[in-house]
Amino acid sequence: EPGDEVITTPFTFIATGETIKLLNAKPVFVDIDPRTYNIDPAKIEAVISPRTKAIMPVSLYGQCAEMDAINAIGDNYGIAVIEDGAQSFGATYRGRKSCGLSTIGCTSFFPSKPLGAYGDAGAVFTHDDQLASVMRKIRVHGQESRYHHTRVGINGRLDSLQAAILLAKLKIFPNEVEERKRIGERYSQLIRQANEMLKNKNPNAQQDADPITPPYIEPYNTSVYAQYTIQVDDRENVVEKLKASGIPVAIHYPMPLYRQPAIQEEEFSLPSTEAVTARVLSLPMHPYLTESDQSRIVEALVAALG
């Protein structure tokens, strides 16, 4: 309701904060763990207030947030936990699947996502029968039975065409998840080699600082690598050189949500978020990326940095 608060991360796509604002609620931002890019559970309790109604972690880039710790906080304070798993469908956290880790899980089937339709699509998950009933009503104009509307809802139905495409793609999805894992791990191996090469080229550089920071995946997690996101210094120069070499790249995300004009309510300055928004860079990533293309991408990255 208006005035209620939802604790979330500022390092995410606008949709996370937009949903809160659409309900006239207030997003309360917590800094991220700079290794995983996900919300830092150790910082959540400090911002809980009597108005806090939910905690919404985002499982960014394909790796689940630290859901056990977050759920424990939610249980302790009687606060719902909603996983934004738009990028992590198919990933596992301590052997359990993303989107089945909390009160509510949400995902996206946008074409670029790990399980992508051919247009806009998504799903919501819960173990709670009462919540499931409410969700089903909301997705079809708040309708309980034909022309009998017991709440205000939306048109949130999935196109039959998109459903048919998703059902067909779901059959090969487990194999694509394995391929994403293999390609992500090979990228990281190539980047470790690239870091050694770059350090050897520049012996005067700070030897304990790698020129390229690859993704960090917790040992008890698997990632679906919705993006393969690295960190580099002098990002704009690197982006320019990679594009000149024919390597398409993207920045997810260049600005914290609390700096977005549509979201900003009060001043935030969260140091880990500020640091990574200035350095992150996503390389091409999909389950059919060839080893030769991966090698060419990393070679171009080394040249851009060298």
N, C-alpha and C positions, 0 to 999 in steps of 0.2 A: 504494500500500500504506500501512498505518498508519505515520505519521511522515513520509511524503513531503510535499513542499510544492508548491503551485500558486500562482503569482503572478497576481493579478487585481486588478480595480478594486473599490473599496468602494461606488461609486455605480451601483447596479444593483438589479434585482429579486432577491429572496431565492434564487431557483433557481440562480443562478450560484455562490453560496457553499454552498448546500445540497448540491449534487452533490459538492463536495469533501469536505464533512463526512460524507456518507453512506459514503464510502470510508475514513473515519477518517484522512483526510489533513488537512493544515493549510493554510488559505488565508493567503497573505501579500499584504497590500494595498499598492498603490502609488497615489499621488495622481493626480488627473486634470489634463488640460489644461483650464483654466477656460473656454476659448472653445468647444471642441467637446464637452466633458463626457466625453470618452473618456480611457482610461489614457494617461499621459504616458510615451512610450518613453524619454525621457532619464533617468527615475528607476528604470527596471527593473533595470539591471545592478547597482546598489548593493545589491539585496536577494537576488541569486542566491546560492545556497549549494549544497553537495554534495547536499542533499536535494531540490533543485528538479527536478521532473519535467515540468512544463508551464507555459506562459504562456497565460492565458485572457483576451484582451481582449474587451470587449463593444462592439459597434457600436451605441451608444445612440441612441435617438430616431429611428433611420433612417439615420444617417450612419456609414460604416465608420471604424473606428479606423485609426491610422497603421500599416498592416499591413506595408509594406516594411521599415520600421525595426525593427518587432517581429520579423519573420521573420529579419532579419539577426542579431539578438541570439540568437534560437533556434538558427540554424545555427552560430553561433560557439561556442555552449556545448553543442550537441547536445541541445537541449531542444525538445520538441514544442510547436507553437502551435495552440491550439484557439480558433477564432472563435465567440463567442456572438453569432450573428446573429439572435436571436429577434425583433429589431425592424427588421432591415435587409434582409430578403429583397427583391430587386429593385433595391437600390441599387448604385452602381458606385464603385470606387476606382481612380483612374488608368486608367479604361477597362475594368476587370475587375470581375466580379460578386462581390458579397458572398456568402459561404459557399463560394467557390471560391478563396480567397486564402491558405490555410494548410494545415497537415497535416490538420486536421479542421475542418469548418464545421458549425454546428448552427443550426436555425431552429425557429420555432414557427408553427403555423397556428391558434392560438387565435382565436376569432371577431373579436377587436378588432385583430388584426395586419394588416399590409398585404395579405397573402393569407390570408384567414381561412376556416376551415371553419365548421361549425355546432356544433362541440363541440371537445373537446381533440384536438389532432393536432400532429405535428411531423415533422422529417426531419433526418438526419445525412448529411454529404457528405464524401467523401475521394477523392483521386486514387490512393491506395495500395491495390492489389488485396488485399494481406494484411489490412490494416485493414478493408477492406470485408467480407471473409469473416468476420472476428471480429465485426463489428457485426451482420451478418445472423444469426449464431448467438445473440448476446446477446439480440436482439429477440424470439427465439422459444425462450426457456428454455434457451439454450446448446445447442440441438439441431443436430447435424451431419447426421444422417439420422433418419428417423422412429424415435422412442423410443431414440435413441442420443445421449446428452448428454455432450459433451466439455468443457464448462465450466459454471459457474453463470451463469445468465442471468436474464432477466425476461420478462414478457409486455409487449413494447413494440410490438405490431402496431398498425397503423392500421386503424380500422374501415372496412369496405368502403363504408359510407354516406358517411363523411367523405371518403374517396378520390374517390368519384363527384362529390361537391360540389366538391372542389378541382380536379378535372380540368375541370369545366365553367367554374369561375371563372378557371382558368389562361388560358383563351382570351381573356378580356377584361383580364387582368392588365396587359399592357403599356400599354394605354390608361389604366388606373387609376393606374399609376405616373406617367405624364405628367400626369394631372389632379392628383395629389398634389403634384407639383413646381410646377405652375402655381398651385395654391391656396396652397402654402407661400410662394412668392415674392410673391404678392399680399398675404398677411398681413404679410410683412416690409415691403413698400412702405407699407401702411396704418399700420404701427407707426412707421416713420420719420416719416410725416406727423404722427402722434399725438404723437411726442416733440417735434417743433417747436411744435406747438400748446400742449402742456403747459409748455414752457419760456417761451413768450411770455406765458402766463397768469401765470407766477411768475418775473418777471425777477430776483428776489433769490436764486433757487436756483442751485446750482453749475452753471454753464453747460456745462461739459465732460462732465457726467454725465447720460446719458439716463435718464429715469424708467422706461423699459421697455427691457429688453435682449432683442432678438430672437435666434433661433438664428443661429449662425455656421456656414456651410458652406464648407469648403475649396474653392478654385477648381477643383481636379482631382477633386472628388467630386460625386456626385449623392446626394440624400437621398430616401428614400421617406416621410419625415415620419410615422413611426409615431405620434409625438406632435408637436404644435407647442408647444414649451415655451419660455416666456419667463422673465425674472427681473424681480421687482419688490420694492421695499421694502414693509414693513408688509403682508406677504402675507395674514395672517389677515383684516385689515380689507378688503382687496381681494376676497378670496374671498367674504366675507360679502355684500358689495355686489353682486358679480356674480351670486351665487345668488339674491339678492333681485330682480335684474333678469331672472331666468329663464335665465341663462347657466350651463350645467353646466360645471364645471371639475374638474380632478384635480391631485394633487401626485405626481409621479414623480421623485424619491422623497424622503420627508421625513427619512429616517434613514440614515446610512452603515451598511453591512453590519456593520462592526466594533462597532457599538452594539447590534445585534440580539442578544437573550439566547441564541438558539439557535446563534449563530455565534461570539460573542465568546470569544476565548482569551487575548488579551493587550491591553494598552493601545495604541491607535493614536490619533493626532490629526493628520489630514492637512488642511492649511489650505484648499486649494481646494475639497475635498469638503465640509468644514464650511460654507464660505461659500455654496455653491450649494444645499445641502440646505435652507437657511433661506430661499431666495429663489425657487426654481423653481415654476412654475405652468403647467399644460398647458391650452390652450384647445381647444374642439371642433375636431376634424380628421378628415375623411374625403373620399374622392374625389368625393362628390356634394354637397359644401357649396356653397351658392349665394353669389354675390357680395353679395346683399342681406343674407344672414345674417352673412357675414364683416364687412360694414360695421357691422351692429348690434352684433356682438360687440366690435369695437374701439371703437365709440362708448361702449358700456357700460364698457369698460375705462378709457377716458379719464375718464368721469364718476366712476368709483370712485377714480381717482388724483387727480382734480382737486379 
